[in-house]
Each structure stands twice: as C-alpha cells, then as structure tokens.
C-alpha cells in the first residue's frame, strides 16, 4: 500500500513539473488545397482534439492569397484563450485568387481545460 501511495505522489509531482515547463508546440501547414473553396468555406478552427491530459491538437483552415506562403506558426495564451498565430508575409505581386491551407497546432504539456481560440496572422 505504501509503495502505491509513493508512486502516486511521485507521478503527481512529475506531471505538475511537466506542466510547469510550459506548453510546447509542433506546427505544420499544408499546401494550397484546391478542393476547398476559400471564398465560400467556413474558415477558422475546424477541429479540437485532446489526445491525452496534456496533448491538444487544433486544426484550422485559413485563406491567403495564392501568391503567399505560410512560413511558420506560434501561439500565445491569455487567460483561457489560445491565440493561434501563423506567419505569412504579404505578397509583393499578389494574384486574384485566395487559397485555403490547413494548419495543425499540436500542443504538449498543456493544462487540460476548456479554451477559446483566436487566429492571428503575422505579416
């Protein structure tokens, strides 16, 4: 019984240590998806999935000019809101089309609770 209690206490300490390190992010951006009409599709957060108690995957659709590219992603947490950032410099020679891109934000060491999400483009 003592060993089970000791194991439980050690597990809680280790888990709280992981969360105290702060969340990590794995970001990926898909190529232009021509099967999605970026003019009519409801863009924004499409899916939010908890993989376990500290891992969250958020899938987002964004529309950018066809001559632009997504260079990276980041985030900020303000209270219960996660601001999902993506870096996409404005095109110098833009085209007359908008293309949809799927972005995936995979958070690790994130406290499991209800979050609101906002998108922010970094130029």
N, C-alpha and C positions, 0 to 999 in steps of 0.2 A: 504494500500500500504506500509506504514511504517513497519507493522508487517511482511509482506512478505520479505522485504529487510533485516530486522533484522534477521529473520530466516535463510535467505540465507547466511548472513555474519557469523552467529554462526555456521552453517553447514560447511562452508569452513574452519573455524578455527579448529573445531573438527576433520575434515578429515585430515587436514595438521598435527595436533597433533598426530593422529594415525600413519601416515606415518613416522613422525619424531622419533617415538619409535623404529623404525627398524623392519625389517621383522621377522616374526615368522615361524617356520617350524613344520609340522606334517609329520613324515616319517613312511613308512611301507614297509616291504619286504615280498614278497610272498615266499612260499616254492618252492623247485625244481619243475619246470614244465616239466615233461617228454614228453608232447605233442609238445614241441618246441625243434627242433634240434639245439643245441647251436653251432654246428660246421658249419652249413650252413645258419642259420637265420641271418639276418642283425641286429646285436645288437646295442644298443645305445638308443638315445632319440626316442621314438615311437609316443608320443602324447603330445601336449602342449595346454592347455585349460584355458582361462580366465573365471572364474566363475562370477566375478563382477570386479569393477575397482581396487580392491586391493587384490584379491584372485586368485592365479595361481596354477594349478595342472599340474605337469610334470610326465609322465610315461616313464620309462626306462627299457630296457632289458639288463641284464649283464650275462656273462657266467663265472662261477667259478668252480673249481674242486669239484667233488661230495662229497668229504670229508670235504669241507669247509662250513662255515656258515656266513651269514651276520648278524653282531651284532648291527649295527646302521647306521644312516645317518646324514649328516650335509651339510653345504654349505658355500661358500664364494662368495662375489660379487666383481668383479674387473671391473670397468667401466660398460660396457653393457654386460659383460659376467658373467653368474652364473655358478660357478664350483660346480657341484653336487658330493658330497663325500659320499662314503659308506665304512664302516669299516668291513673288512673281513680278519682276520689273516690267514696267510698262513698255510696250513695243515702240521702237522708233519709227518703223514703217508698218503701220497696222493694216490689216486686211478687213474686209467687210463680212466677217463671219465670227461666230462665237462657238467655242468647242467645250464640251463637258469633260472634266477629268475627275476620276475617283481618287480621293485622298484617304489614307488609312493612318490613324494615330493609335499606336499601341502603347499604353501606359503601364509601367511596372512600379511596384512599391507605392501604389496609390491607395489611400484610405477608401474603403468601400462605403459609399453613401450616395444619396441622390444628388446629381449635379445638373445644372443648367449649362447649355453650351452656346457660345457665340463664335462667329467666324470673323477673322480679321486678316485682310490682305496687307502684306508688307511690300511696298513698291521698291 
